[in-house]
Amino acid sequence: MVARPHATPSRSRHWAFHTESLPLTGLTAYRPLGRVEVKFLDGCNRSCAFCVNEDHIGKVLNPLDTDRFNTSLHTWLESTDEQEKPFALYGTGGEPLMVLDLVDEVIRPLAGSGIATRLVTNGTLLNESRIARLVDMQLTGLKITYNTTDSARLLSMVGGSHAKDVDTVLENIRTAKAAGLWVFVRVSVGRSNDDEIKKIYDLMTGIGVDVVQLKPWIPSGLAASHPDDLALPPEQTQHFFEDFARQLRAAPTTGRPPRLTVSCYPPARSSGLTTKDCPHVEKIYCEPGGRVMVCNYADEYLGSWFPEDGGLLSVVARRRELYSRMMDDHGVTSCPARLNWSQPAGPASPPPTVPASPPDTAPLFSPQSLWRRPSQAPAPTDPSDRP
């Protein structure tokens, strides 16, 4: 086993975020653990019908215990016995900008370590002062969700959204790029927005973002109860990729286009697009409650990151122990994304039973009413954002 190196001066400081086309076969050749994703809270300032994590306005926040997490993370980083070390850490939620102090407590100590750091956000809370603070803590980059340019569509899909959000998030993306941050924009693709993806890609080219990633909506979390209404069917998904590739050839964007990738969809390869088949082959996902899984879409349980339970050191060892079987019996075959393009298999080893969490407050929307293209925009509401 050979550990992945940290970033070096000869490499781009953003190299850890570059997507490579991973194969569907040969995954049993061990891929060292390189990326750690940590969820800072269960909760959000929006309520998206397509949320894979079931986070929404009013949900119990369950913020990350950063002291315990940092103890677990840095014990791993400083271990002389464990040679397998991460080269990137992703912060996610919910909406992590709601708990920016917690983000700071985890990200700032990693500055200068050679570990790339990235925050995943819906972009609505990215004002100038927060961006300045992210730059000050030496965050490497941002991953921002942007799914539609149309206010009516946004209001139909996202509870708690405002008509101005489509413009606000675009301006926040511009501000983040101007501040020197590496910006990755994820565009979820489904029945409600598949006709405007080229328009979004051109907008991001004009802003100068670094990466645009297309990700057809996955039947997980809040979206699991209505995949047929939210996601494109398999044949239409393939048609979308082919049509989008034709649009790119027929009307190339001017300027320096963003790197274009597709997450979780091997069929996109036939259209000549760079595809990241399986996000969990070199990543672990850490929940605030201690559980660590191969990714937030999979049920493969690897242990607890709590220091008193063995921490991330024990998780790394457990992943090595399970890796070959996970790739043989689980791998991409049981990921919910595969429901959209292939015949899935069941999970190989579901997580153990854990104590029930406190009941969440009901979301402020009915998911079944949100995913179709609206014929008429609902009346907008515009309460002030609260971090």
Secondary structure, DSSP 8 states (H G I E B T S, - for coil): --------TTS-TTGGG------SS-TTS-----EEEEE--S--SSEETT-TT---TT-------HHHHHHHHHHHHT-SS-----SEEEEESS-GGGGHHHHHHHHGGGTTTT-EEEEEE-STT--HHHHHHHHHTT--EEEEE---S-HHHHHHHEET--TTHHHHHHHHHHHHHHTT-EEEEEEEESTTTGGGHHHHHHHHHHHT-SEEEEEE--S-GGGGG-HHHHS--HHHHHHHHHHHHHHHHHS--SSS--EEEEES-GGGGGGT-EEE--TTTTEEEE-TTSEEES-TT---EEEE--GGGTHHHHHHHHHHHHHHHIIIIIGGGG-GGGGGTS-----SS--------------SS-GGGSSS--SS-----------
